[in-house]
Amino acid sequence: MTPLLAKAKDIFSQCTFAVGLVLDDLQQIIKILRSGKFERREFITQASHLVSSSWQSVGAIMVALGVAIGIQLAPEFDSRGMGSEMGIVSALTMIRELGPIMGSLMIATQYGSSTAAEISNMKITEQVDALKVFRVDPVAFLVVPRFVAAVAIFPIINWLASLIGIASCFVTASMVTDIQFKGFMNSIWSYLAVNDILLCLVKSAIFGAMIVLIASSIGLTTSGGAKEVGQATTLTVILSFVMIVVVDFILTALYI
């Protein structure tokens, strides 16, 4: 077996193992949420950390994507007398796909990786075992607040990111063509449906839940030392990226 195939097999086996852990942790989280016993202060802390660590990078990538779409498509639409339709094209692109996907990918690289690093470090330094000694459920204390924060905050961040992308697309399109704001917005109001917005919010909530579950599950099963913490962080980002793309395809197919 070549080194490349061996590496691919190793990554696949790790991902399969991680998915099993995620499903097991999800069952525990559901039970804890039903009982209402989780750290609400930690939820506020994690929600604040999620926003502060992610909004700049998510906003920057959406501005860049909006500029790229405006530069590429606005001249083509305008040359065919369809300049005002840039509004609905950019809105659907951002709200249905780019906002939830790119926003979640950027958050996965920051919040997801930091969550995996923090929890895995707590695991190898026996802080998780210390929680068990004091009869504190590690899942309820460490995972559930992050899970709830991600489900609540991801849709807000990605929705605002989509609006930023649409705005940057209009600014760029108006600079390279004579597209007017009124026509741009009229096309959005005429064709954008509530279901499109709901799709963005649902995707974002699901992606947020997945990222936290993956990061926490991998972190809680880490053993060894600093090397293993790095491997846990890397695996979290890789698996998050793969699952976001796969689940996005499924959700989009179901929506259509």
Beta strands, then each sheet from edge to edge (+ up, - down):
end
